[in-house]
Amino acid sequence: MDRLDEVRLFVAVADARSFAAGARRLGVSSAQASKGIARLEDRLNTRLLNRTTRDVSLTDCGRAYLERARGLIDEFDALDASVREVRGPQGLLKVTAPMSFGSTELECVILEFARAYPEVSLEVSLTDRVTNLVEEGYDVAVRITRLADSSLVARKLGEARIVTCAAPDYLQREGRPLDPSDLAHREAILDLNLADPTLWSFGRGAGKTEVRVHGRLRLSNAEACLAAARYGFGIARAPAFAAAADLRAGRLSTLLCDYEPEPMPIYAVYPHARHLSPKVRVFVDHLVRHFAGTPRWEEGWA
């Protein structure tokens, strides 16, 4: 391990506040990270990190060293990138995305990208868990949410309407709700991915209203909720991209369209870097081009 590797380890561990997370980010073991930083501290004859069983924190010298170390790593990465730019994007690209959106909308996009850039290897994780890009070593995440202030860079890909729907046989049996307040007396199918699965919002701006719903089925993702709705168990809510196939086929019908809530924005996000790597830049550009205009999932039913 050379001096630059030791400095890179120090930056990763300091940013993650964890030897394990910093090591994972660089693909080495915690023991290697610990030994590398110990060698760096021995050479500098000063302690950069305070270590406890639960936490890692910077010393005063560590904070000063970290600021300069980041600049050094940025410059070195820029030097590498200037050479890679000539050869084109290459290397491992780690991407994470929500399960529903990934399985319905991203698979073909990612395969098209893989075909266009054969020097890029792809590792794609579909999960509804909110990942920490820096600690877990991801290059890009697709997120469907209203982003809070963050150190991440975000590029908007589009918007996802939230639709309320039920099976035709359920509506024939129970009747069609005419107002959001009617849902308080109906069987709702609850999505556990929501912060509060029992609180459904409708309308926009001054006309926004919230309804407390109830139901005996609490399921872990949009696909499961839509499957339950198809079987006539009640009324579900889901992003339009997840429900589109059922709506086109008539297996589900939309409800309360005049009270539709604000759509959820869809973003590609990635860690801030002074010199963005070619593989990240071309991948995000590829996503932006693909999702420009009217979304494919809106066709044939809206």
SEDO-7175 format. One line per 2 residues: number of its first residue (from 1); their letters; for each residue y, x, z of N, C-alpha, C. Coordinates in steps of 0.001 Angstrom, whole numbers. Layout:
BEGIN
NUM) a) Y/X/Z/Y/X/Z/Y/X/Z  ...
% end
This chain:
BEGIN
1) md) -1192/846/0/0/0/0/1242/882/0  2125/742/-1023/3306/1588/-1104/4457/987/-300
3) rl) 5578/1678/-285/6707/1240/534/7249/-107/75  7286/-324/-1247/7799/-1606/-1736/6894/-2751/-1293
5) de) 5590/-2533/-1295/4668/-3561/-823/4932/-3885/644  5209/-2848/1446/5497/-3062/2855/6779/-3867/3036
7) vr) 7806/-3553/2235/9066/-4290/2310/8841/-5742/1887  8050/-5942/829/7774/-7308/356/7022/-8107/1425
9) lf) 6088/-7450/2106/5382/-8099/3205/6336/-8493/4318  7236/-7594/4662/8208/-7887/5720/9045/-9109/5358
11) va) 9536/-9185/4127/10359/-10325/3695/9550/-11619/3762  8305/-11585/3292/7471/-12793/3291/7194/-13271/4713
13) va) 6852/-12358/5621/6551/-12729/7003/7809/-13212/7713  8938/-12539/7465/10195/-12942/8100/10623/-14328/7632
15) da) 10488/-14619/6345/10868/-15932/5821/9969/-17033/6370  8675/-16740/6482/7713/-17749/6950/7654/-17840/8470
17) rs) 8206/-16830/9161/8114/-16752/10629/6660/-16760/11085  5810/-16171/10255/4373/-16188/10554/3679/-15105/9743
19) fa) 2830/-14298/10404/2048/-13307/9672/1049/-13990/8747  402/-15045/9238/-623/-15722/8432/-10/-16347/7185
21) ag) 1117/-17068/7357/1740/-17737/6209/2326/-16721/5242  2967/-15674/5762/3524/-14647/4887/2451/-13921/4108
23) ar) 1334/-13608/4788/224/-12942/4108/-370/-13836/3034  -546/-15128/3350/-1105/-16078/2383/-228/-16176/1137
25) rl) 1062/-16125/1341/1999/-16203/218/1792/-15055/-758  1410/-13870/-244/1233/-12691/-1091/-233/-12411/-1408
27) gv) -1131/-13260/-916/-2536/-13104/-1246/-3222/-11959/-538  -2794/-11634/688/-3447/-10592/1484/-3849/-11196/2823
29) ss) -4580/-10434/3633/-5003/-10927/4930/-3913/-10716/5968  -4000/-11463/7066/-3040/-11289/8166/-3112/-9868/8719
31) aq) -4323/-9311/8785/-4477/-7953/9305/-3761/-6943/8415  -3874/-7126/7074/-3164/-6232/6155/-1658/-6340/6333
33) as) -1177/-7588/6502/263/-7787/6695/732/-7118/7969  -31/-7282/9038/351/-6693/10311/389/-5168/10237
35) kg) -634/-4583/9601/-675/-3132/9477/441/-2610/8584  727/-3317/7501/1778/-2878/6589/3139/-2872/7249
37) ia) 3443/-3920/8011/4740/-3992/8674/4806/-2988/9818  3689/-2753/10495/3663/-1731/11559/3971/-359/10975
39) rl) 3417/-37/9783/3723/1242/9139/5197/1335/8771  5760/215/8288/7180/195/7945/8035/452/9190
41) ed) 7699/-203/10285/8454/-4/11526/8304/1428/12043  7112/2003/11919/6905/3387/12357/7753/4347/11533
43) rl) 7797/4111/10222/8581/5007/9376/10070/4898/9673  10517/3666/9970/11932/3451/10286/12248/3790/11745
45) nt) 11206/3938/12536/11364/4216/13963/12181/3136/14663  11910/1887/14291/12586/759/14937/11736/-488/14783
47) rl) 11882/-1434/15700/11155/-2699/15633/11967/-3702/14820  11326/-4298/13831/11978/-5290/12968/11647/-6716/13387
49) ln) 10471/-6894/13965/9993/-8232/14325/9556/-8268/15782  9922/-9360/16447/9369/-9653/17774/8143/-10531/17573
51) rt) 7038/-10169/18198/5785/-10897/18011/5375/-11550/19317  5033/-12835/19242/4403/-13526/20363/3167/-14212/19825
53) tr) 2394/-14826/20691/1181/-15526/20234/1511/-16746/19394  2727/-17275/19524/3077/-18515/18812/4115/-18330/17713
55) dv) 4846/-17217/17742/5997/-17129/16851/6263/-15682/16468  7005/-15540/15367/7513/-14248/14923/9007/-14416/14716
57) sl) 9811/-13542/15275/11260/-13638/15132/11825/-12270/14801  13019/-12259/14239/13675/-11026/13824/14429/-10394/14984
59) td) 14359/-9080/15073/15261/-8360/15961/16613/-8229/15272  17606/-7705/15960/18915/-7479/15335/18781/-6527/14150
61) cg) 18017/-5455/14338/17785/-4524/13226/17023/-5219/12089  16087/-6100/12469/15312/-6824/11466/16172/-7724/10605
63) ra) 17162/-8399/11233/18050/-9274/10464/18874/-8464/9467  19390/-7338/9898/20176/-6494/8994/19309/-5946/7864
65) yl) 18091/-5532/8223/17191/-4973/7218/16745/-6032/6217  16533/-7262/6706/16081/-8343/5838/17089/-8633/4738
67) er) 18366/-8638/5066/19396/-8938/4068/19364/-7918/2935  19255/-6639/3292/19199/-5599/2264/17861/-5619/1529
69) ar) 16791/-5939/2267/15462/-5944/1658/15351/-7022/589  15928/-8192/856/15887/-9264/-146/16557/-8810/-1434
71) gl) 17724/-8163/-1302/18411/-7672/-2487/17583/-6667/-3257  16884/-5795/-2525/16021/-4808/-3168/14892/-5488/-3929
73) id) 14242/-6454/-3297/13136/-7165/-3952/13643/-7923/-5169  14803/-8577/-5046/15380/-9301/-6181/15622/-8372/-7363
75) ef) 16184/-7199/-7091/16477/-6262/-8166/15201/-5752/-8817  14197/-5472/-7985/12942/-4984/-8540/12265/-6068/-9371
77) da) 12270/-7309/-8872/11677/-8411/-9622/12425/-8659/-10924  13758/-8474/-10895/14551/-8632/-12115/14175/-7580/-13148
79) ld) 13906/-6367/-12655/13471/-5301/-13561/12146/-5655/-14217  11200/-6133/-13409/9917/-6563/-13965/10101/-7717/-14945
81) as) 10963/-8673/-14550/11168/-9855/-15393/11770/-9490/-16739  12626/-8477/-16764/13250/-8070/-18032/12217/-7572/-19025
83) vr) 11133/-6958/-18498/10052/-6510/-19370/9166/-7684/-19763  8839/-8542/-18756/7976/-9698/-19047/8632/-10649/-20025
85) ev) 9965/-10737/-19994/10692/-11639/-20886/10375/-11321/-22333  10208/-10023/-22636/9903/-9613/-23997/8493/-10064/-24380
87) rg) 7560/-9952/-23421/6166/-10315/-23684/5930/-11814/-23600  6841/-12552/-22966/6669/-13980/-22782/6115/-14309/-21412
89) pq) 6104/-15580/-21031/5617/-15990/-19704/4159/-15599/-19507  3838/-15148/-18290/2468/-14771/-17983/2266/-14780/-16482
91) gl) 1024/-14667/-16057/698/-14623/-14639/264/-15976/-14122  5/-16040/-12820/-459/-17265/-12168/717/-18161/-11808
93) lk) 644/-19426/-12208/1644/-20430/-11862/985/-21464/-10958  1472/-21588/-9722/916/-22545/-8761/1815/-23772/-8691
95) vt) 1227/-24942/-8938/1973/-26195/-9025/1351/-27206/-8070  2187/-27995/-7413/1697/-29094/-6587/2442/-30371/-6960
97) ap) 1754/-31501/-6850/2334/-32787/-7244/1633/-33896/-6480  2274/-35079/-6357/1621/-36216/-5700/375/-36655/-6457
99) ms) -592/-37170/-5722/-1878/-37540/-6295/-1736/-38552/-7436  -1039/-39661/-7190/-948/-40719/-8198/-261/-40235/-9463
101) fg) 897/-39609/-9297/1665/-39155/-10456/918/-38054/-11190  307/-37170/-10439/-420/-36084/-11077/-1573/-36569/-11927
103) st) -2349/-37507/-11391/-3539/-37962/-12110/-3199/-38855/-13294  -2095/-39607/-13217/-1763/-40527/-14306/-802/-39939/-15335
105) el) 101/-39052/-14909/1170/-38620/-15799/1241/-37115/-16061  674/-36307/-15205/857/-34862/-15348/-302/-34160/-16036
107) ec) -1479/-34734/-16025/-2645/-34017/-16538/-2432/-33551/-17972  -2032/-34462/-18862/-1877/-34082/-20271/-707/-33122/-20447
109) vi) 347/-33282/-19650/1516/-32404/-19752/1127/-30973/-19392  349/-30832/-18339/-71/-29502/-17894/-1021/-28875/-18909
111) le) -1911/-29661/-19483/-2827/-29114/-20486/-2075/-28693/-21745  -1059/-29446/-22130/-223/-29048/-23265/473/-27719/-22982
113) fa) 957/-27572/-21756/1612/-26318/-21371/611/-25163/-21415  -584/-25378/-20887/-1607/-24332/-20884/-1945/-23887/-22303
115) ra) -1969/-24830/-23230/-2267/-24487/-24620/-1115/-23700/-25250  112/-24056/-24892/1280/-23395/-25483/1503/-21994/-24925
117) yp) 1046/-21752/-23675/1306/-20457/-23028/-18/-19873/-22517  -800/-19293/-23395/-2140/-18807/-23013/-2122/-17652/-22022
119) ev) -983/-16987/-21840/-911/-15874/-20889/-636/-16353/-19461  -423/-17653/-19296/-155/-18208/-17964/-1423/-18872/-17438
121) sl) -1837/-18471/-16233/-2935/-19148/-15541/-2346/-20208/-14623  -3033/-21330/-14490/-2504/-22462/-13721/-3422/-22814/-12564
123) ev) -2809/-23019/-11408/-3511/-23544/-10237/-2739/-24778/-9785  -3355/-25956/-9939/-2662/-27223/-9709/-3315/-27957/-8544
125) sl) -2503/-28312/-7561/-2983/-29048/-6393/-2320/-30418/-6362  -3149/-31471/-6400/-2633/-32839/-6299/-2855/-33321/-4874
127) td) -1775/-33581/-4173/-1858/-34005/-2780/-625/-34812/-2429  -796/-35803/-1568/341/-36587/-1104/988/-35960/124
129) rv) 424/-34861/593/1048/-34123/1692/2256/-33349/1160  3361/-33334/1921/4542/-32576/1515/4285/-31103/1822
131) tn) 4177/-30298/792/3859/-28890/963/5117/-28066/1179  4960/-26960/1889/6030/-25982/2048/5841/-24937/954
133) lv) 6714/-24958/-49/6510/-24100/-1206/6495/-22624/-835  7404/-22216/39/7509/-20799/381/6297/-20353/1180
135) ee) 5955/-21105/2232/4851/-20700/3097/3508/-20754/2379  3338/-21720/1477/2041/-21902/837/1958/-21258/-543
137) gy) 3046/-20617/-963/3000/-19825/-2179/3040/-20596/-3475  3579/-21815/-3480/3690/-22580/-4721/4951/-22177/-5482
139) dv) 4838/-22191/-6805/5988/-21877/-7657/6832/-23113/-7943  6167/-24259/-8149/6859/-25496/-8542/6176/-26674/-7857
141) av) 6974/-27645/-7430/6435/-28908/-6922/7112/-30057/-7656  6352/-31090/-7956/6923/-32347/-8436/6998/-33279/-7237
143) ri) 8186/-33825/-6986/8375/-34690/-5822/9072/-35981/-6242  8599/-37079/-5659/9165/-38398/-5936/9787/-38874/-4639
145) tr) 11052/-38611/-4495/11740/-38898/-3235/13237/-38676/-3421  14007/-39151/-2463/15427/-38796/-2415/15537/-37524/-1602
147) la) 15891/-36432/-2259/15838/-35128/-1635/16935/-34965/-593  16554/-34411/539/17539/-33993/1532/18094/-32642/1107
149) ds) 19181/-32213/1773/19707/-30874/1505/18599/-29861/1725  18500/-28899/829/17377/-27986/885/17748/-26673/231
151) sl) 16989/-25633/569/17157/-24351/-97/16449/-24336/-1447  15732/-25428/-1771/15034/-25509/-3040/15977/-25912/-4166
153) va) 15682/-25431/-5359/16403/-25849/-6563/15679/-27064/-7137  16421/-28079/-7557/15807/-29318/-8057/16350/-29664/-9442
155) rk) 15447/-30057/-10333/15851/-30599/-11643/15230/-31986/-11785  16058/-32947/-12101/15582/-34324/-12182/14797/-34539/-13466
157) lg) 13620/-35152/-13321/12772/-35462/-14461/12919/-36909/-14909  13256/-37802/-13984/13357/-39213/-14317/13370/-40056/-13060
159) ea) 13013/-41316/-13228/12972/-42249/-12105/11719/-43105/-12188  11244/-43537/-11039/10062/-44397/-10970/10446/-45719/-10319
161) ri) 10316/-46814/-11069/10540/-48134/-10490/9435/-48447/-9480  9792/-49197/-8460/8818/-49662/-7472/8565/-51141/-7751
163) vt) 7323/-51473/-8071/7002/-52853/-8456/6155/-53513/-7365  6371/-54816/-7215/5576/-55649/-6329/4643/-56464/-7217
165) ca) 3351/-56509/-6889/2417/-57129/-7821/1212/-57733/-7096  526/-58611/-7806/-677/-59260/-7279/-1528/-59707/-8455
167) ap) -2785/-60001/-8171/-3705/-60450/-9210/-3414/-61903/-9580  -3596/-62277/-10847/-3361/-63668/-11260/-4166/-64686/-10449
169) dy) -5423/-64357/-10102/-6212/-65337/-9347/-5658/-65508/-7933  -5122/-64452/-7345/-4490/-64573/-6025/-3267/-65481/-6128
171) lq) -2452/-65304/-7150/-1240/-66110/-7300/-1593/-67574/-7574  -2681/-67799/-8312/-3108/-69177/-8561/-3555/-69839/-7262
173) re) -4200/-69047/-6407/-4723/-69581/-5156/-3632/-69769/-4105  -2721/-68790/-3993/-1731/-68777/-2921/-323/-69173/-3357
175) gr) -88/-69191/-4666/1253/-69481/-5156/2079/-68211/-5280  3089/-68272/-6135/3933/-67111/-6411/5119/-67087/-5449
177) pl) 5353/-65989/-4725/6535/-65920/-3856/7806/-65931/-4699  8789/-66690/-4252/10036/-66831/-5006/11171/-66006/-4424
179) dp) 10996/-65531/-3205/12051/-64808/-2499/11362/-63766/-1605  11998/-62597/-1390/11349/-61600/-522/10960/-62128/847
181) sd) 11727/-63079/1386/11392/-63608/2714/10045/-64315/2724  9575/-64796/1545/8262/-65441/1468/7130/-64482/1836
183) la) 7372/-63170/1688/6313/-62197/1937/5951/-62083/3415  6846/-62531/4290/6546/-62483/5724/5358/-63366/6075
185) hr) 5039/-64304/5188/3940/-65237/5447/2764/-65010/4494  2760/-63863/3818/1688/-63545/2865/903/-62321/3338
187) ea) -249/-62129/2742/-1079/-60961/3052/-619/-59786/2198  -89/-58751/2864/368/-57548/2172/-708/-56471/2254
189) il) -761/-55632/1234/-1647/-54466/1225/-764/-53252/1519  -1041/-52559/2597/-107/-51576/3139/-492/-50154/2734
191) dl) 507/-49411/2257/324/-48035/1799/709/-47077/2926  -257/-46333/3430/-24/-45445/4566/815/-44223/4205
193) nl) 1082/-44004/2925/1957/-42896/2542/3419/-43181/2861  3761/-44436/3066/5145/-44794/3370/5443/-44503/4834
195) ad) 6706/-44173/5117/7098/-43872/6493/6810/-45055/7410  7116/-46263/6939/6782/-47489/7663/6133/-48448/6667
197) pt) 4807/-48494/6601/4131/-49316/5597/4437/-50801/5696  4893/-51268/6864/5117/-52711/7043/6542/-53147/6731
199) lw) 7429/-52217/6368/8819/-52556/6086/9095/-52342/4607  9250/-53445/3869/9478/-53386/2434/10940/-53717/2131
201) sf) 11568/-52866/1319/12968/-53056/939/13057/-53713/-430  14075/-54553/-595/14320/-55232/-1868/15812/-55197/-2174
203) gr) 16132/-55323/-3451/17532/-55390/-3855/18215/-54038/-3803  19491/-54050/-4227/20256/-52816/-4319/21663/-53026/-3778
205) ga) 22244/-51956/-3293/23615/-52008/-2822/23814/-53051/-1739  24868/-53871/-1929/25189/-54900/-939/24107/-55967/-849
207) gk) 23292/-56085/-1893/22242/-57101/-1884/20923/-56618/-1321  20915/-55437/-737/19667/-54895/-219/19216/-55663/1021
209) te) 17916/-55931/1083/17349/-56611/2239/15995/-55998/2574  15543/-56164/3797/14252/-55633/4218/13414/-56751/4808
211) vr) 12123/-56695/4535/11197/-57722/5006/10060/-57035/5752  9745/-57546/6930/8614/-57045/7703/7359/-57787/7243
213) vh) 6401/-57036/6685/5190/-57649/6148/4003/-57289/7045  2885/-57941/6797/1682/-57649/7573/469/-57770/6662
215) gr) -606/-57132/7043/-1837/-57222/6270/-2959/-56484/6965  -4181/-56876/6670/-5313/-56267/7355/-5838/-55024/6652
217) lr) -5346/-54752/5421/-5763/-53556/4703/-4639/-52524/4712  -4932/-51357/5277/-4000/-50226/5284/-4710/-49081/4568
219) ls) -4190/-48683/3422/-4895/-47745/2551/-4043/-46505/2297  -4711/-45434/1857/-4073/-44118/1902/-3291/-43739/657
221) na) -3378/-44519/-416/-2605/-44170/-1606/-2411/-45388/-2491  -1565/-45221/-3510/-1209/-46342/-4378/-2411/-46878/-5142
223) ea) -3289/-45996/-5608/-4457/-46452/-6369/-5341/-47380/-5544  -5545/-47012/-4276/-6372/-47854/-3415/-5704/-49207/-3181
225) cl) -4393/-49215/-2984/-3669/-50479/-2783/-3768/-51363/-4026  -3630/-50762/-5198/-3708/-51535/-6438/-5119/-52070/-6664
227) aa) -6122/-51282/-6300/-7509/-51771/-6421/-7724/-52988/-5539  -7201/-52945/-4322/-7325/-54093/-3418/-6599/-55306/-3977
229) ar) -5438/-55070/-4597/-4699/-56181/-5209/-5495/-56785/-6358  -6141/-55939/-7166/-6955/-56454/-8281/-8082/-57350/-7775
231) yg) -8612/-57027/-6603/-9682/-57823/-6025/-9172/-59073/-5317  -7855/-59280/-5350/-7309/-60507/-4797/-7087/-60500/-3303
233) fg) -6984/-59317/-2694/-6798/-59246/-1242/-5354/-59514/-814  -4414/-59484/-1738/-3034/-59741/-1353/-2049/-59120/-2312
235) ia) -855/-58852/-1794/270/-58357/-2595/474/-56874/-2287  647/-56087/-3339/816/-54638/-3187/2147/-54202/-3772
237) ra) 2591/-53026/-3327/3757/-52359/-3923/3307/-50973/-4358  3820/-50544/-5510/3417/-49234/-6025/4443/-48770/-7048
239) pa) 4499/-47468/-7291/5335/-46980/-8396/4829/-47543/-9716  5751/-47785/-10633/5379/-48390/-11915/4369/-47544/-12673
241) fa) 4449/-46205/-12566/3502/-45376/-13317/2077/-45589/-12829  1898/-45915/-11544/551/-46147/-11012/19/-47518/-11416
243) aa) 909/-48504/-11507/490/-49882/-11789/471/-50221/-13275  1017/-49358/-14128/1251/-49710/-15529/-8/-50164/-16253
245) ad) -1122/-49455/-16082/-2345/-49823/-16815/-2818/-51222/-16425  -2767/-51552/-15136/-3179/-52884/-14688/-2222/-53960/-15188
247) lr) -938/-53643/-15243/41/-54616/-15716/-122/-54862/-17216  -365/-53807/-17973/-565/-53979/-19416/-1812/-54833/-19697
249) ag) -2855/-54601/-18914/-4126/-55299/-19140/-4132/-56708/-18552  -3099/-57078/-17797/-3050/-58404/-17197/-3866/-58537/-15925
251) rl) -4382/-57407/-15418/-5141/-57474/-14176/-4227/-57713/-12971  -2950/-57347/-13128/-1935/-57597/-12109/-693/-58167/-12775
253) st) 79/-58918/-11994/1346/-59475/-12474/2466/-59034/-11537  3637/-58767/-12116/4772/-58364/-11290/5388/-59576/-10606
255) ll) 5959/-59332/-9434/6579/-60381/-8626/8001/-59957/-8251  8858/-60937/-8010/10188/-60700/-7434/10974/-59651/-8207
257) cd) 10909/-59740/-9542/11564/-58724/-10376/13080/-58699/-10177  13667/-59842/-9857/15122/-59891/-9643/15538/-59195/-8362
259) ye) 14570/-58851/-7528/14881/-58212/-6240/14362/-56762/-6196  14115/-56199/-7351/13538/-54856/-7400/14438/-53847/-6690
261) pe) 13868/-52959/-5875/14698/-51983/-5154/15141/-50830/-6060  15982/-49970/-5524/16410/-48777/-6253/15182/-47959/-6646
263) pm) 15162/-47477/-7894/14029/-46634/-8290/14053/-45307/-7532  12892/-44676/-7437/12783/-43386/-6767/12951/-42266/-7789
265) pi) 13828/-41306/-7523/13986/-40182/-8457/12777/-39254/-8439  12503/-38663/-9588/11408/-37710/-9739/12017/-36347/-10042
267) ya) 11648/-35337/-9266/12215/-34003/-9415/11122/-32955/-9604  11475/-31902/-10313/10739/-30638/-10237/11552/-29721/-9334
269) vy) 10941/-29192/-8296/11656/-28329/-7361/10947/-26981/-7280  11741/-25954/-7017/11180/-24607/-6895/12079/-23791/-5981
271) ph) 11523/-22755/-5345/12326/-21956/-4422/13476/-21276/-5139  14587/-21168/-4432/15749/-20495/-5005/15427/-19028/-5262
273) ar) 15815/-18546/-6413/15654/-17118/-6727/16792/-16711/-7654  17328/-15530/-7383/18427/-15060/-8226/17950/-14878/-9660
275) hl) 16715/-14401/-9816/16149/-14155/-11142/14912/-15034/-11281  15059/-16172/-11938/13958/-17114/-12080/12917/-16540/-13032
277) sp) 11652/-16567/-12620/10603/-15984/-13450/10426/-16808/-14722  10077/-16153/-15842/9915/-16884/-17107/8900/-18009/-17022
279) kv) 7780/-17800/-16291/6734/-18828/-16243/7253/-20099/-15573  8091/-19959/-14523/8656/-21132/-13858/9679/-21814/-14756
281) rv) 10534/-21008/-15370/11582/-21586/-16212/10996/-22393/-17362  10016/-21826/-18087/9482/-22538/-19251/8670/-23753/-18820
283) fv) 8012/-23684/-17658/7248/-24832/-17194/8171/-25990/-16835  9232/-25705/-16097/10168/-26773/-15723/10845/-27334/-16975
285) dh) 11230/-26476/-17908/11806/-26961/-19169/10815/-27863/-19906  9544/-27498/-19868/8496/-28299/-20514/8425/-29691/-19880
287) lv) 8495/-29763/-18550/8478/-31058/-17869/9705/-31888/-18234  10871/-31256/-18240/12111/-31981/-18551/12045/-32574/-19951
289) rh) 11571/-31795/-20913/11467/-32309/-22292/10481/-33474/-22367  9353/-33342/-21704/8311/-34373/-21784/8795/-35708/-21219
291) fa) 9521/-35666/-20105/9900/-36908/-19433/11278/-37425/-19844  11885/-36800/-20838/13197/-37282/-21311/13047/-38665/-21942
293) gt) 14066/-39502/-21757/14052/-40832/-22360/13285/-41848/-21529  12929/-42952/-22173/12204/-44025/-21475/10801/-43553/-21113
295) pr) 10410/-43685/-19866/9071/-43210/-19474/7966/-43948/-20221  6915/-43236/-20533/5761/-43819/-21230/5168/-44979/-20453
297) we) 5202/-44874/-19119/4556/-45910/-18306/5304/-47247/-18330  6550/-47247/-18841/7307/-48500/-18917/6963/-49317/-20154
299) eg) 6194/-48756/-21058/5931/-49415/-22333/4768/-50400/-22227  4921/-51545/-22879/3806/-52488/-23029/3698/-53543/-21952
301) wa) 4608/-53532/-20982/4518/-54573/-19939/5875/-54958/-19376  6838/-54022/-19335/8103/-54279/-18625/8861/-55420/-19258
% end
